[in-house]
């Protein structure tokens, strides 16, 4: 397979939507939590059914990973409350462990997903991603 030029990649159906979904996922984790999630959710609800396979797979992956990130965040807050509240001695221990392991891992997955979307390839988020459809471009290729 010949290397693609930038002009060729941009013409792939669903390319822009796939990249947008991944950008919104990373922005949700790093810059504008909540607002970026709402935009991602809006894209998912309005574009998922008609999206080409590349875009549909990235929309599925990012919404699934975002929901899991939210669940993990709620669990961390519950753990902090159970161990003494926000003034407790364990608060900083839990927060540091959260940010250095879970949050950093979710961000890393998002950056990998963004690079795959920019290369017009499908990618499944480990552990939290949904199964990829068989017609995903780049899935299974080496």
N, C-alpha and C positions, 0 to 999 in steps of 0.2 A: 504494500500500500504506500502510495506517495505521500510525503508530508503535505499537510494542508497549509494554505496561506490563510492569513487572517480573513480575507474576503470570502474564501470558501467556507470557513467555519461560521461566519455570521449568517450565511444563507441557509444553514441547517435549520429545519423546522423546529421551533421551540427553544432555540439557543438563547435568545434574549430573556425569555421567561425563566429558563433554568438558572441562568446567572443571577437574575433578579431575586429568585427564591433563596438562593444560597447567600447572597449579599444581605438580604433581610434577616436571615437566620443569624449571621455573624453580628450584624448591627444590633439585633435583639439581645445578644449576649454581652456585647461590649459597650455600646453607645446609648441606645435608646430602648431600654427594655420596656415592654408593654406596647409602645407605639409601633415599633417594628413588628411585633407579634400580631397586632391588629391588622397591619397592612399585609403581612404574610397570610393570615387567616382569610382576609378579604380576597386575596389572589387565589388561594386554595378553593374557596367556595365558588368563585366566579369563573375560574379558568380550568379547573381540574378535569371536568368532564369532556371538554373540547380540546384539551392540550395534546400536542404531539407526544409520542412516547418519552423523548428526552425530558421535556418540560414536566410531564406528568410524574415521572419517576423522581425528579428533584423536588417537586412540590410535595409528593408523598413523604420523602425522606425528611425534608426540613420541618414539615408540620409535626411529624411523629417525634423527631428529636426535640422540637420546641416544647411539645406537651410533656415529654419525659423530663426535660430540664425543669419545667414548672413543678412537676410532681416531686422531683428531688429537692427543689428549693423549699417546698412546703414541708417535706420531711425533715430537712435541716432545721427549719424554724421550730417545728414540733419538738425535735430533739433538744434544742437549746432551751425551750420552755420547760421541758421535763427535767432537765438537769440544773434548774435554778434560775431560769429567766435570763434576760439580757444583761443583768448585773452580776450574774454568777461567774464563778472562776473558770468554768468550762467553756464559756462563750467564745473566747478568742481561740481556744484550742480547736473547737469545732469549725469555726469560720476559716481558720488557716488551713485546716485539713480539706475543707470544702473547696476553697479557692485553688489550692495547689494540686488537688487531684481531680475531683469531679468537674469543676468549672473549666479548668485548663484543658481537660480532655475533651469536653464538649466544644470548646473553641477550636481545638486542633482538628476535630472531626469536621467542623464547619469550614475551616480553611482548606482541608483536603477536598471536601465536597465542592467548594468554590473552584478550586483548580480543575477538578474533573468536569464541572459544568463549563468552564472556560475552554476546556479541550473537547467539548461536545461529547463527553462520555458519561455513562451512568455510573453511579457508585452507591453502594448500600452502607449506611451508617452502621458500624458494629454495635451489637447488642440492642440498640434502640430503633434501628431502621426497619422499614417494612420490606417484604420480599420484592425483588425487581421483576418486572414483566420480561418475558422472553424476547420481546422485540426492542429492547433497549439498545441504543447504539453504544458500542464499545464494551458491552457486558460480555464477559467470557473471552474477549480478545486479549492477546498478549503482545 
